[in-house]
Amino acid sequence: MAHVVVLGAGTGGMPCAYELRAELGREHEVTMINEREYFQFVPSNPWLAVGWRDRSHITFDIRPHLERKGINFIAKRVDKIDAEGNKLELDI
């Protein structure tokens, strides 16, 4: 069984986690790690600045969307990546 970890729940990380979950069998584990509990569609930030959008229109809680797909979620900052040891050090 493989355990694949996706770092960062941005416009690349979210689709990556969804795609991995769809392609890998259920015997494999997929985990998303992101510093924050929410996703924000950053390309819409200029619309916030000029009042064309409200923050609630461009953000959502990550956990329910990932868990619905069978993807684990950890809301912590990654402080260190040990590639040789195959380990991550998370903010406490």
PyMOL Python script that loads the backbone (N, CA, C, O; Angstrom):
from pymol import cmd

cmd.read_pdbstr("""\
ATOM      1  N   MET A   1       0.837  -1.177   0.000  1.00  0.00           N
ATOM      2  CA  MET A   1       0.000   0.000   0.000  1.00  0.00           C
ATOM      3  C   MET A   1       0.882   1.241   0.000  1.00  0.00           C
ATOM      4  O   MET A   1       1.842   1.328   0.766  1.00  0.00           O
ATOM      5  N   ALA A   2       0.556   2.193  -0.855  1.00  0.00           N
ATOM      6  CA  ALA A   2       1.267   3.472  -0.915  1.00  0.00           C
ATOM      7  C   ALA A   2       0.511   4.518  -0.109  1.00  0.00           C
ATOM      8  O   ALA A   2      -0.711   4.462   0.028  1.00  0.00           O
ATOM      9  N   HIS A   3       1.266   5.468   0.416  1.00  0.00           N
ATOM     10  CA  HIS A   3       0.665   6.621   1.086  1.00  0.00           C
ATOM     11  C   HIS A   3       1.231   7.855   0.392  1.00  0.00           C
ATOM     12  O   HIS A   3       2.399   8.196   0.577  1.00  0.00           O
ATOM     13  N   VAL A   4       0.404   8.518  -0.402  1.00  0.00           N
ATOM     14  CA  VAL A   4       0.815   9.690  -1.167  1.00  0.00           C
ATOM     15  C   VAL A   4       0.365  10.937  -0.423  1.00  0.00           C
ATOM     16  O   VAL A   4      -0.794  11.047  -0.022  1.00  0.00           O
ATOM     17  N   VAL A   5       1.294  11.881  -0.240  1.00  0.00           N
ATOM     18  CA  VAL A   5       0.991  13.125   0.459  1.00  0.00           C
ATOM     19  C   VAL A   5       1.118  14.282  -0.519  1.00  0.00           C
ATOM     20  O   VAL A   5       2.128  14.413  -1.211  1.00  0.00           O
ATOM     21  N   VAL A   6       0.097  15.112  -0.574  1.00  0.00           N
ATOM     22  CA  VAL A   6       0.092  16.313  -1.410  1.00  0.00           C
ATOM     23  C   VAL A   6       0.270  17.502  -0.479  1.00  0.00           C
ATOM     24  O   VAL A   6      -0.493  17.676   0.472  1.00  0.00           O
ATOM     25  N   LEU A   7       1.282  18.320  -0.758  1.00  0.00           N
ATOM     26  CA  LEU A   7       1.554  19.499   0.067  1.00  0.00           C
ATOM     27  C   LEU A   7       0.967  20.728  -0.602  1.00  0.00           C
ATOM     28  O   LEU A   7       1.328  21.063  -1.730  1.00  0.00           O
ATOM     29  N   GLY A   8       0.073  21.392   0.089  1.00  0.00           N
ATOM     30  CA  GLY A   8      -0.515  22.625  -0.422  1.00  0.00           C
ATOM     31  C   GLY A   8      -1.840  22.404  -1.119  1.00  0.00           C
ATOM     32  O   GLY A   8      -1.932  21.657  -2.093  1.00  0.00           O
ATOM     33  N   ALA A   9      -2.868  23.066  -0.606  1.00  0.00           N
ATOM     34  CA  ALA A   9      -4.223  22.928  -1.154  1.00  0.00           C
ATOM     35  C   ALA A   9      -4.576  24.152  -1.985  1.00  0.00           C
ATOM     36  O   ALA A   9      -5.581  24.820  -1.739  1.00  0.00           O
ATOM     37  N   GLY A  10      -3.741  24.432  -2.965  1.00  0.00           N
ATOM     38  CA  GLY A  10      -4.002  25.563  -3.852  1.00  0.00           C
ATOM     39  C   GLY A  10      -4.643  25.102  -5.146  1.00  0.00           C
ATOM     40  O   GLY A  10      -5.244  24.030  -5.210  1.00  0.00           O
ATOM     41  N   THR A  11      -4.508  25.920  -6.173  1.00  0.00           N
ATOM     42  CA  THR A  11      -5.128  25.598  -7.458  1.00  0.00           C
ATOM     43  C   THR A  11      -4.445  24.424  -8.151  1.00  0.00           C
ATOM     44  O   THR A  11      -4.977  23.899  -9.129  1.00  0.00           O
ATOM     45  N   GLY A  12      -3.288  24.004  -7.669  1.00  0.00           N
ATOM     46  CA  GLY A  12      -2.637  22.800  -8.178  1.00  0.00           C
ATOM     47  C   GLY A  12      -2.847  21.606  -7.263  1.00  0.00           C
ATOM     48  O   GLY A  12      -3.090  20.493  -7.729  1.00  0.00           O
ATOM     49  N   GLY A  13      -2.754  21.840  -5.966  1.00  0.00           N
ATOM     50  CA  GLY A  13      -2.835  20.752  -4.997  1.00  0.00           C
ATOM     51  C   GLY A  13      -4.196  20.097  -4.902  1.00  0.00           C
ATOM     52  O   GLY A  13      -4.292  18.872  -4.815  1.00  0.00           O
ATOM     53  N   MET A  14      -5.247  20.898  -4.917  1.00  0.00           N
ATOM     54  CA  MET A  14      -6.600  20.324  -4.812  1.00  0.00           C
ATOM     55  C   MET A  14      -6.905  19.389  -5.985  1.00  0.00           C
ATOM     56  O   MET A  14      -7.308  18.249  -5.754  1.00  0.00           O
ATOM     57  N   PRO A  15      -6.726  19.832  -7.245  1.00  0.00           N
ATOM     58  CA  PRO A  15      -6.993  18.900  -8.348  1.00  0.00           C
ATOM     59  C   PRO A  15      -6.048  17.694  -8.341  1.00  0.00           C
ATOM     60  O   PRO A  15      -6.438  16.596  -8.738  1.00  0.00           O
ATOM     61  N   CYS A  16      -4.812  17.901  -7.890  1.00  0.00           N
ATOM     62  CA  CYS A  16      -3.862  16.790  -7.812  1.00  0.00           C
ATOM     63  C   CYS A  16      -4.369  15.717  -6.851  1.00  0.00           C
ATOM     64  O   CYS A  16      -4.349  14.530  -7.177  1.00  0.00           O
ATOM     65  N   ALA A  17      -4.820  16.128  -5.678  1.00  0.00           N
ATOM     66  CA  ALA A  17      -5.337  15.167  -4.695  1.00  0.00           C
ATOM     67  C   ALA A  17      -6.569  14.446  -5.231  1.00  0.00           C
ATOM     68  O   ALA A  17      -6.706  13.234  -5.059  1.00  0.00           O
ATOM     69  N   TYR A  18      -7.460  15.184  -5.876  1.00  0.00           N
ATOM     70  CA  TYR A  18      -8.664  14.564  -6.458  1.00  0.00           C
ATOM     71  C   TYR A  18      -8.282  13.534  -7.523  1.00  0.00           C
ATOM     72  O   TYR A  18      -8.843  12.439  -7.569  1.00  0.00           O
ATOM     73  N   GLU A  19      -7.327  13.894  -8.374  1.00  0.00           N
ATOM     74  CA  GLU A  19      -6.901  13.011  -9.464  1.00  0.00           C
ATOM     75  C   GLU A  19      -6.226  11.756  -8.910  1.00  0.00           C
ATOM     76  O   GLU A  19      -6.491  10.647  -9.375  1.00  0.00           O
ATOM     77  N   LEU A  20      -5.361  11.933  -7.923  1.00  0.00           N
ATOM     78  CA  LEU A  20      -4.709  10.777  -7.306  1.00  0.00           C
ATOM     79  C   LEU A  20      -5.737   9.831  -6.696  1.00  0.00           C
ATOM     80  O   LEU A  20      -5.644   8.616  -6.869  1.00  0.00           O
ATOM     81  N   ARG A  21      -6.706  10.378  -5.992  1.00  0.00           N
ATOM     82  CA  ARG A  21      -7.735   9.550  -5.369  1.00  0.00           C
ATOM     83  C   ARG A  21      -8.523   8.780  -6.429  1.00  0.00           C
ATOM     84  O   ARG A  21      -8.864   7.614  -6.229  1.00  0.00           O
ATOM     85  N   ALA A  22      -8.808   9.430  -7.548  1.00  0.00           N
ATOM     86  CA  ALA A  22      -9.580   8.780  -8.611  1.00  0.00           C
ATOM     87  C   ALA A  22      -8.778   7.672  -9.302  1.00  0.00           C
ATOM     88  O   ALA A  22      -9.344   6.658  -9.708  1.00  0.00           O
ATOM     89  N   GLU A  23      -7.472   7.863  -9.436  1.00  0.00           N
ATOM     90  CA  GLU A  23      -6.642   6.916 -10.183  1.00  0.00           C
ATOM     91  C   GLU A  23      -6.102   5.768  -9.329  1.00  0.00           C
ATOM     92  O   GLU A  23      -5.923   4.656  -9.826  1.00  0.00           O
ATOM     93  N   LEU A  24      -5.847   6.031  -8.058  1.00  0.00           N
ATOM     94  CA  LEU A  24      -5.305   4.990  -7.179  1.00  0.00           C
ATOM     95  C   LEU A  24      -6.436   4.152  -6.598  1.00  0.00           C
ATOM     96  O   LEU A  24      -7.539   4.648  -6.368  1.00  0.00           O
ATOM     97  N   GLY A  25      -6.157   2.917  -6.373  1.00  0.00           N
ATOM     98  CA  GLY A  25      -7.149   2.063  -5.728  1.00  0.00           C
ATOM     99  C   GLY A  25      -7.332   2.456  -4.275  1.00  0.00           C
ATOM    100  O   GLY A  25      -6.501   3.161  -3.703  1.00  0.00           O
ATOM    101  N   ARG A  26      -8.411   2.002  -3.687  1.00  0.00           N
ATOM    102  CA  ARG A  26      -8.728   2.348  -2.298  1.00  0.00           C
ATOM    103  C   ARG A  26      -7.736   1.752  -1.296  1.00  0.00           C
ATOM    104  O   ARG A  26      -7.721   2.142  -0.129  1.00  0.00           O
ATOM    105  N   GLU A  27      -6.914   0.812  -1.748  1.00  0.00           N
ATOM    106  CA  GLU A  27      -5.907   0.270  -0.835  1.00  0.00           C
ATOM    107  C   GLU A  27      -4.761   1.260  -0.607  1.00  0.00           C
ATOM    108  O   GLU A  27      -3.930   1.057   0.278  1.00  0.00           O
ATOM    109  N   HIS A  28      -4.719   2.324  -1.402  1.00  0.00           N
ATOM    110  CA  HIS A  28      -3.709   3.369  -1.253  1.00  0.00           C
ATOM    111  C   HIS A  28      -4.309   4.571  -0.531  1.00  0.00           C
ATOM    112  O   HIS A  28      -5.489   4.884  -0.684  1.00  0.00           O
ATOM    113  N   GLU A  29      -3.474   5.231   0.254  1.00  0.00           N
ATOM    114  CA  GLU A  29      -3.929   6.366   1.053  1.00  0.00           C
ATOM    115  C   GLU A  29      -3.449   7.674   0.423  1.00  0.00           C
ATOM    116  O   GLU A  29      -2.306   7.774  -0.021  1.00  0.00           O
ATOM    117  N   VAL A  30      -4.328   8.668   0.387  1.00  0.00           N
ATOM    118  CA  VAL A  30      -3.980  10.005  -0.104  1.00  0.00           C
ATOM    119  C   VAL A  30      -4.240  10.991   1.032  1.00  0.00           C
ATOM    120  O   VAL A  30      -5.316  10.996   1.631  1.00  0.00           O
ATOM    121  N   THR A  31      -3.239  11.823   1.317  1.00  0.00           N
ATOM    122  CA  THR A  31      -3.352  12.824   2.376  1.00  0.00           C
ATOM    123  C   THR A  31      -2.951  14.185   1.835  1.00  0.00           C
ATOM    124  O   THR A  31      -1.935  14.320   1.153  1.00  0.00           O
ATOM    125  N   MET A  32      -3.746  15.179   2.141  1.00  0.00           N
ATOM    126  CA  MET A  32      -3.449  16.573   1.792  1.00  0.00           C
ATOM    127  C   MET A  32      -3.003  17.284   3.059  1.00  0.00           C
ATOM    128  O   MET A  32      -3.639  17.160   4.106  1.00  0.00           O
ATOM    129  N   ILE A  33      -1.893  18.039   2.960  1.00  0.00           N
ATOM    130  CA  ILE A  33      -1.439  18.862   4.083  1.00  0.00           C
ATOM    131  C   ILE A  33      -1.418  20.308   3.613  1.00  0.00           C
ATOM    132  O   ILE A  33      -0.812  20.637   2.593  1.00  0.00           O
ATOM    133  N   ASN A  34      -2.083  21.156   4.366  1.00  0.00           N
ATOM    134  CA  ASN A  34      -2.152  22.583   4.046  1.00  0.00           C
ATOM    135  C   ASN A  34      -2.094  23.380   5.344  1.00  0.00           C
ATOM    136  O   ASN A  34      -2.646  22.958   6.360  1.00  0.00           O
ATOM    137  N   GLU A  35      -1.442  24.506   5.311  1.00  0.00           N
ATOM    138  CA  GLU A  35      -1.278  25.314   6.525  1.00  0.00           C
ATOM    139  C   GLU A  35      -2.605  25.832   7.065  1.00  0.00           C
ATOM    140  O   GLU A  35      -2.768  26.004   8.273  1.00  0.00           O
ATOM    141  N   ARG A  36      -3.545  26.078   6.170  1.00  0.00           N
ATOM    142  CA  ARG A  36      -4.833  26.648   6.582  1.00  0.00           C
ATOM    143  C   ARG A  36      -5.961  25.647   6.358  1.00  0.00           C
ATOM    144  O   ARG A  36      -5.838  24.706   5.574  1.00  0.00           O
ATOM    145  N   GLU A  37      -7.060  25.876   7.066  1.00  0.00           N
ATOM    146  CA  GLU A  37      -8.249  25.017   6.958  1.00  0.00           C
ATOM    147  C   GLU A  37      -9.087  25.342   5.724  1.00  0.00           C
ATOM    148  O   GLU A  37     -10.034  24.618   5.416  1.00  0.00           O
ATOM    149  N   TYR A  38      -8.757  26.408   5.023  1.00  0.00           N
ATOM    150  CA  TYR A  38      -9.599  26.852   3.913  1.00  0.00           C
ATOM    151  C   TYR A  38      -8.807  26.975   2.613  1.00  0.00           C
ATOM    152  O   TYR A  38      -7.585  27.122   2.616  1.00  0.00           O
ATOM    153  N   PHE A  39      -9.533  26.912   1.517  1.00  0.00           N
ATOM    154  CA  PHE A  39      -9.004  27.167   0.179  1.00  0.00           C
ATOM    155  C   PHE A  39      -9.477  28.551  -0.234  1.00  0.00           C
ATOM    156  O   PHE A  39     -10.633  28.915  -0.020  1.00  0.00           O
ATOM    157  N   GLN A  40      -8.575  29.314  -0.825  1.00  0.00           N
ATOM    158  CA  GLN A  40      -8.957  30.623  -1.362  1.00  0.00           C
ATOM    159  C   GLN A  40      -8.536  30.679  -2.819  1.00  0.00           C
ATOM    160  O   GLN A  40      -7.382  30.405  -3.149  1.00  0.00           O
ATOM    161  N   PHE A  41      -9.463  31.032  -3.685  1.00  0.00           N
ATOM    162  CA  PHE A  41      -9.169  31.148  -5.114  1.00  0.00           C
ATOM    163  C   PHE A  41      -8.434  32.468  -5.344  1.00  0.00           C
ATOM    164  O   PHE A  41      -9.052  33.506  -5.578  1.00  0.00           O
ATOM    165  N   VAL A  42      -7.105  32.408  -5.272  1.00  0.00           N
ATOM    166  CA  VAL A  42      -6.237  33.585  -5.299  1.00  0.00           C
ATOM    167  C   VAL A  42      -6.429  34.456  -6.542  1.00  0.00           C
ATOM    168  O   VAL A  42      -6.352  35.679  -6.419  1.00  0.00           O
ATOM    169  N   PRO A  43      -6.674  33.897  -7.734  1.00  0.00           N
ATOM    170  CA  PRO A  43      -6.862  34.779  -8.888  1.00  0.00           C
ATOM    171  C   PRO A  43      -8.016  35.779  -8.733  1.00  0.00           C
ATOM    172  O   PRO A  43      -8.092  36.756  -9.479  1.00  0.00           O
ATOM    173  N   SER A  44      -8.898  35.542  -7.786  1.00  0.00           N
ATOM    174  CA  SER A  44     -10.013  36.472  -7.560  1.00  0.00           C
ATOM    175  C   SER A  44      -9.689  37.575  -6.554  1.00  0.00           C
ATOM    176  O   SER A  44     -10.546  38.415  -6.279  1.00  0.00           O
ATOM    177  N   ASN A  45      -8.488  37.596  -6.003  1.00  0.00           N
ATOM    178  CA  ASN A  45      -8.132  38.620  -5.021  1.00  0.00           C
ATOM    179  C   ASN A  45      -8.314  40.051  -5.532  1.00  0.00           C
ATOM    180  O   ASN A  45      -8.768  40.898  -4.762  1.00  0.00           O
ATOM    181  N   PRO A  46      -7.986  40.366  -6.787  1.00  0.00           N
ATOM    182  CA  PRO A  46      -8.241  41.733  -7.261  1.00  0.00           C
ATOM    183  C   PRO A  46      -9.722  42.114  -7.183  1.00  0.00           C
ATOM    184  O   PRO A  46     -10.046  43.276  -6.940  1.00  0.00           O
ATOM    185  N   TRP A  47     -10.617  41.155  -7.385  1.00  0.00           N
ATOM    186  CA  TRP A  47     -12.050  41.442  -7.291  1.00  0.00           C
ATOM    187  C   TRP A  47     -12.432  41.805  -5.862  1.00  0.00           C
ATOM    188  O   TRP A  47     -13.328  42.619  -5.641  1.00  0.00           O
ATOM    189  N   LEU A  48     -11.743  41.194  -4.883  1.00  0.00           N
ATOM    190  CA  LEU A  48     -11.971  41.561  -3.482  1.00  0.00           C
ATOM    191  C   LEU A  48     -11.568  43.015  -3.248  1.00  0.00           C
ATOM    192  O   LEU A  48     -12.273  43.776  -2.585  1.00  0.00           O
ATOM    193  N   ALA A  49     -10.418  43.377  -3.808  1.00  0.00           N
ATOM    194  CA  ALA A  49      -9.870  44.717  -3.582  1.00  0.00           C
ATOM    195  C   ALA A  49     -10.794  45.821  -4.085  1.00  0.00           C
ATOM    196  O   ALA A  49     -10.872  46.893  -3.484  1.00  0.00           O
ATOM    197  N   VAL A  50     -11.489  45.560  -5.181  1.00  0.00           N
ATOM    198  CA  VAL A  50     -12.370  46.594  -5.748  1.00  0.00           C
ATOM    199  C   VAL A  50     -13.828  46.400  -5.338  1.00  0.00           C
ATOM    200  O   VAL A  50     -14.705  47.133  -5.795  1.00  0.00           O
ATOM    201  N   GLY A  51     -14.088  45.416  -4.479  1.00  0.00           N
ATOM    202  CA  GLY A  51     -15.433  45.219  -3.958  1.00  0.00           C
ATOM    203  C   GLY A  51     -16.383  44.470  -4.871  1.00  0.00           C
ATOM    204  O   GLY A  51     -17.595  44.499  -4.659  1.00  0.00           O
ATOM    205  N   TRP A  52     -15.851  43.798  -5.886  1.00  0.00           N
ATOM    206  CA  TRP A  52     -16.715  43.044  -6.807  1.00  0.00           C
ATOM    207  C   TRP A  52     -17.083  41.670  -6.255  1.00  0.00           C
ATOM    208  O   TRP A  52     -18.054  41.061  -6.702  1.00  0.00           O
ATOM    209  N   ARG A  53     -16.319  41.187  -5.297  1.00  0.00           N
ATOM    210  CA  ARG A  53     -16.590  39.897  -4.658  1.00  0.00           C
ATOM    211  C   ARG A  53     -16.387  40.044  -3.155  1.00  0.00           C
ATOM    212  O   ARG A  53     -15.662  40.922  -2.688  1.00  0.00           O
ATOM    213  N   ASP A  54     -17.038  39.173  -2.423  1.00  0.00           N
ATOM    214  CA  ASP A  54     -16.861  39.061  -0.984  1.00  0.00           C
ATOM    215  C   ASP A  54     -15.980  37.840  -0.733  1.00  0.00           C
ATOM    216  O   ASP A  54     -16.015  36.886  -1.511  1.00  0.00           O
ATOM    217  N   ARG A  55     -15.189  37.855   0.344  1.00  0.00           N
ATOM    218  CA  ARG A  55     -14.295  36.723   0.629  1.00  0.00           C
ATOM    219  C   ARG A  55     -15.057  35.394   0.671  1.00  0.00           C
ATOM    220  O   ARG A  55     -14.514  34.362   0.278  1.00  0.00           O
ATOM    221  N   SER A  56     -16.285  35.410   1.133  1.00  0.00           N
ATOM    222  CA  SER A  56     -17.071  34.167   1.206  1.00  0.00           C
ATOM    223  C   SER A  56     -17.363  33.584  -0.177  1.00  0.00           C
ATOM    224  O   SER A  56     -17.700  32.406  -0.286  1.00  0.00           O
ATOM    225  N   HIS A  57     -17.240  34.385  -1.225  1.00  0.00           N
ATOM    226  CA  HIS A  57     -17.475  33.901  -2.590  1.00  0.00           C
ATOM    227  C   HIS A  57     -16.268  33.170  -3.166  1.00  0.00           C
ATOM    228  O   HIS A  57     -16.400  32.411  -4.126  1.00  0.00           O
ATOM    229  N   ILE A  58     -15.086  33.397  -2.579  1.00  0.00           N
ATOM    230  CA  ILE A  58     -13.880  32.803  -3.162  1.00  0.00           C
ATOM    231  C   ILE A  58     -13.134  31.886  -2.191  1.00  0.00           C
ATOM    232  O   ILE A  58     -12.021  31.454  -2.493  1.00  0.00           O
ATOM    233  N   THR A  59     -13.724  31.581  -1.035  1.00  0.00           N
ATOM    234  CA  THR A  59     -13.090  30.666  -0.076  1.00  0.00           C
ATOM    235  C   THR A  59     -14.077  29.586   0.362  1.00  0.00           C
ATOM    236  O   THR A  59     -15.292  29.786   0.361  1.00  0.00           O
ATOM    237  N   PHE A  60     -13.516  28.440   0.734  1.00  0.00           N
ATOM    238  CA  PHE A  60     -14.349  27.383   1.314  1.00  0.00           C
ATOM    239  C   PHE A  60     -13.494  26.506   2.221  1.00  0.00           C
ATOM    240  O   PHE A  60     -12.276  26.430   2.056  1.00  0.00           O
ATOM    241  N   ASP A  61     -14.137  25.847   3.176  1.00  0.00           N
ATOM    242  CA  ASP A  61     -13.449  24.909   4.062  1.00  0.00           C
ATOM    243  C   ASP A  61     -13.013  23.694   3.256  1.00  0.00           C
ATOM    244  O   ASP A  61     -13.791  23.137   2.482  1.00  0.00           O
ATOM    245  N   ILE A  62     -11.778  23.297   3.442  1.00  0.00           N
ATOM    246  CA  ILE A  62     -11.194  22.205   2.658  1.00  0.00           C
ATOM    247  C   ILE A  62     -11.682  20.830   3.117  1.00  0.00           C
ATOM    248  O   ILE A  62     -12.069  19.997   2.297  1.00  0.00           O
ATOM    249  N   ARG A  63     -11.661  20.601   4.422  1.00  0.00           N
ATOM    250  CA  ARG A  63     -11.871  19.262   4.982  1.00  0.00           C
ATOM    251  C   ARG A  63     -13.094  18.519   4.423  1.00  0.00           C
ATOM    252  O   ARG A  63     -12.944  17.380   3.980  1.00  0.00           O
ATOM    253  N   PRO A  64     -14.292  19.109   4.424  1.00  0.00           N
ATOM    254  CA  PRO A  64     -15.448  18.328   3.954  1.00  0.00           C
ATOM    255  C   PRO A  64     -15.335  17.902   2.491  1.00  0.00           C
ATOM    256  O   PRO A  64     -15.819  16.833   2.120  1.00  0.00           O
ATOM    257  N   HIS A  65     -14.710  18.717   1.671  1.00  0.00           N
ATOM    258  CA  HIS A  65     -14.572  18.377   0.250  1.00  0.00           C
ATOM    259  C   HIS A  65     -13.602  17.215   0.051  1.00  0.00           C
ATOM    260  O   HIS A  65     -13.837  16.340  -0.782  1.00  0.00           O
ATOM    261  N   LEU A  66     -12.509  17.209   0.820  1.00  0.00           N
ATOM    262  CA  LEU A  66     -11.543  16.120   0.699  1.00  0.00           C
ATOM    263  C   LEU A  66     -12.071  14.835   1.326  1.00  0.00           C
ATOM    264  O   LEU A  66     -11.945  13.761   0.738  1.00  0.00           O
ATOM    265  N   GLU A  67     -12.654  14.935   2.501  1.00  0.00           N
ATOM    266  CA  GLU A  67     -13.151  13.734   3.178  1.00  0.00           C
ATOM    267  C   GLU A  67     -14.253  13.049   2.383  1.00  0.00           C
ATOM    268  O   GLU A  67     -14.370  11.824   2.408  1.00  0.00           O
ATOM    269  N   ARG A  68     -15.051  13.826   1.685  1.00  0.00           N
ATOM    270  CA  ARG A  68     -16.108  13.253   0.847  1.00  0.00           C
ATOM    271  C   ARG A  68     -15.514  12.365  -0.250  1.00  0.00           C
ATOM    272  O   ARG A  68     -16.154  11.420  -0.711  1.00  0.00           O
ATOM    273  N   LYS A  69     -14.279  12.681  -0.660  1.00  0.00           N
ATOM    274  CA  LYS A  69     -13.599  11.908  -1.703  1.00  0.00           C
ATOM    275  C   LYS A  69     -12.697  10.819  -1.123  1.00  0.00           C
ATOM    276  O   LYS A  69     -12.051  10.090  -1.875  1.00  0.00           O
ATOM    277  N   GLY A  70     -12.647  10.700   0.209  1.00  0.00           N
ATOM    278  CA  GLY A  70     -11.786   9.701   0.826  1.00  0.00           C
ATOM    279  C   GLY A  70     -10.334  10.139   0.925  1.00  0.00           C
ATOM    280  O   GLY A  70      -9.429   9.305   0.917  1.00  0.00           O
ATOM    281  N   ILE A  71     -10.110  11.445   1.020  1.00  0.00           N
ATOM    282  CA  ILE A  71      -8.764  12.009   1.130  1.00  0.00           C
ATOM    283  C   ILE A  71      -8.593  12.547   2.549  1.00  0.00           C
ATOM    284  O   ILE A  71      -9.421  13.317   3.034  1.00  0.00           O
ATOM    285  N   ASN A  72      -7.520  12.138   3.203  1.00  0.00           N
ATOM    286  CA  ASN A  72      -7.217  12.637   4.550  1.00  0.00           C
ATOM    287  C   ASN A  72      -6.777  14.095   4.463  1.00  0.00           C
ATOM    288  O   ASN A  72      -6.256  14.530   3.437  1.00  0.00           O
ATOM    289  N   PHE A  73      -6.987  14.842   5.535  1.00  0.00           N
ATOM    290  CA  PHE A  73      -6.572  16.247   5.552  1.00  0.00           C
ATOM    291  C   PHE A  73      -5.927  16.597   6.882  1.00  0.00           C
ATOM    292  O   PHE A  73      -6.456  16.281   7.948  1.00  0.00           O
ATOM    293  N   ILE A  74      -4.770  17.257   6.802  1.00  0.00           N
ATOM    294  CA  ILE A  74      -4.063  17.748   7.984  1.00  0.00           C
ATOM    295  C   ILE A  74      -3.831  19.240   7.793  1.00  0.00           C
ATOM    296  O   ILE A  74      -3.205  19.659   6.819  1.00  0.00           O
ATOM    297  N   ALA A  75      -4.337  20.038   8.724  1.00  0.00           N
ATOM    298  CA  ALA A  75      -4.164  21.496   8.662  1.00  0.00           C
ATOM    299  C   ALA A  75      -2.984  21.896   9.543  1.00  0.00           C
ATOM    300  O   ALA A  75      -3.157  22.322  10.685  1.00  0.00           O
ATOM    301  N   LYS A  76      -1.800  21.751   8.997  1.00  0.00           N
ATOM    302  CA  LYS A  76      -0.549  22.106   9.682  1.00  0.00           C
ATOM    303  C   LYS A  76       0.442  22.621   8.641  1.00  0.00           C
ATOM    304  O   LYS A  76       0.360  22.287   7.459  1.00  0.00           O
ATOM    305  N   ARG A  77       1.373  23.439   9.109  1.00  0.00           N
ATOM    306  CA  ARG A  77       2.457  23.896   8.244  1.00  0.00           C
ATOM    307  C   ARG A  77       3.538  22.817   8.215  1.00  0.00           C
ATOM    308  O   ARG A  77       3.854  22.228   9.249  1.00  0.00           O
ATOM    309  N   VAL A  78       4.105  22.558   7.043  1.00  0.00           N
ATOM    310  CA  VAL A  78       5.228  21.634   6.923  1.00  0.00           C
ATOM    311  C   VAL A  78       6.503  22.440   7.154  1.00  0.00           C
ATOM    312  O   VAL A  78       6.797  23.379   6.415  1.00  0.00           O
ATOM    313  N   ASP A  79       7.253  22.067   8.182  1.00  0.00           N
ATOM    314  CA  ASP A  79       8.481  22.785   8.520  1.00  0.00           C
ATOM    315  C   ASP A  79       9.720  22.178   7.879  1.00  0.00           C
ATOM    316  O   ASP A  79      10.699  22.879   7.621  1.00  0.00           O
ATOM    317  N   LYS A  80       9.678  20.876   7.624  1.00  0.00           N
ATOM    318  CA  LYS A  80      10.858  20.214   7.075  1.00  0.00           C
ATOM    319  C   LYS A  80      10.436  18.992   6.273  1.00  0.00           C
ATOM    320  O   LYS A  80       9.525  18.258   6.655  1.00  0.00           O
ATOM    321  N   ILE A  81      11.121  18.793   5.149  1.00  0.00           N
ATOM    322  CA  ILE A  81      10.912  17.605   4.325  1.00  0.00           C
ATOM    323  C   ILE A  81      12.198  16.789   4.359  1.00  0.00           C
ATOM    324  O   ILE A  81      13.260  17.281   3.979  1.00  0.00           O
ATOM    325  N   ASP A  82      12.104  15.551   4.810  1.00  0.00           N
ATOM    326  CA  ASP A  82      13.231  14.621   4.821  1.00  0.00           C
ATOM    327  C   ASP A  82      12.972  13.604   3.715  1.00  0.00           C
ATOM    328  O   ASP A  82      12.357  12.563   3.946  1.00  0.00           O
ATOM    329  N   ALA A  83      13.450  13.919   2.507  1.00  0.00           N
ATOM    330  CA  ALA A  83      13.182  13.071   1.342  1.00  0.00           C
ATOM    331  C   ALA A  83      13.828  11.694   1.493  1.00  0.00           C
ATOM    332  O   ALA A  83      13.218  10.684   1.144  1.00  0.00           O
ATOM    333  N   GLU A  84      15.044  11.649   2.003  1.00  0.00           N
ATOM    334  CA  GLU A  84      15.730  10.364   2.162  1.00  0.00           C
ATOM    335  C   GLU A  84      15.044   9.484   3.201  1.00  0.00           C
ATOM    336  O   GLU A  84      14.939   8.271   3.023  1.00  0.00           O
ATOM    337  N   GLY A  85      14.584  10.091   4.274  1.00  0.00           N
ATOM    338  CA  GLY A  85      13.905   9.339   5.331  1.00  0.00           C
ATOM    339  C   GLY A  85      12.425   9.154   5.086  1.00  0.00           C
ATOM    340  O   GLY A  85      11.739   8.472   5.846  1.00  0.00           O
ATOM    341  N   ASN A  86      11.928   9.774   4.005  1.00  0.00           N
ATOM    342  CA  ASN A  86      10.513   9.673   3.648  1.00  0.00           C
ATOM    343  C   ASN A  86       9.617  10.167   4.786  1.00  0.00           C
ATOM    344  O   ASN A  86       8.628   9.528   5.146  1.00  0.00           O
ATOM    345  N   LYS A  87      10.002  11.353   5.357  1.00  0.00           N
ATOM    346  CA  LYS A  87       9.268  11.900   6.492  1.00  0.00           C
ATOM    347  C   LYS A  87       9.045  13.397   6.326  1.00  0.00           C
ATOM    348  O   LYS A  87       9.793  14.084   5.631  1.00  0.00           O
ATOM    349  N   LEU A  88       8.004  13.879   6.978  1.00  0.00           N
ATOM    350  CA  LEU A  88       7.710  15.308   7.044  1.00  0.00           C
ATOM    351  C   LEU A  88       7.710  15.738   8.498  1.00  0.00           C
ATOM    352  O   LEU A  88       7.287  14.991   9.381  1.00  0.00           O
ATOM    353  N   GLU A  89       8.188  16.950   8.738  1.00  0.00           N
ATOM    354  CA  GLU A  89       8.102  17.530  10.078  1.00  0.00           C
ATOM    355  C   GLU A  89       7.059  18.632  10.021  1.00  0.00           C
ATOM    356  O   GLU A  89       7.190  19.585   9.253  1.00  0.00           O
ATOM    357  N   LEU A  90       6.021  18.497  10.842  1.00  0.00           N
ATOM    358  CA  LEU A  90       4.921  19.450  10.842  1.00  0.00           C
ATOM    359  C   LEU A  90       5.035  20.407  12.017  1.00  0.00           C
ATOM    360  O   LEU A  90       5.609  20.076  13.054  1.00  0.00           O
ATOM    361  N   ASP A  91       4.478  21.600  11.837  1.00  0.00           N
ATOM    362  CA  ASP A  91       4.396  22.582  12.908  1.00  0.00           C
ATOM    363  C   ASP A  91       3.556  21.999  14.037  1.00  0.00           C
ATOM    364  O   ASP A  91       2.517  21.385  13.795  1.00  0.00           O
ATOM    365  N   ILE A  92       4.002  22.191  15.246  1.00  0.00           N
ATOM    366  CA  ILE A  92       3.282  21.628  16.396  1.00  0.00           C
ATOM    367  C   ILE A  92       2.147  22.476  16.802  1.00  0.00           C
ATOM    368  O   ILE A  92       1.438  22.146  17.753  1.00  0.00           O
TER     369      ILE A  92
END
""", "prot")
cmd.dss("prot")
cmd.show_as("cartoon", "prot")
cmd.util.cbc("prot")
cmd.orient("prot")
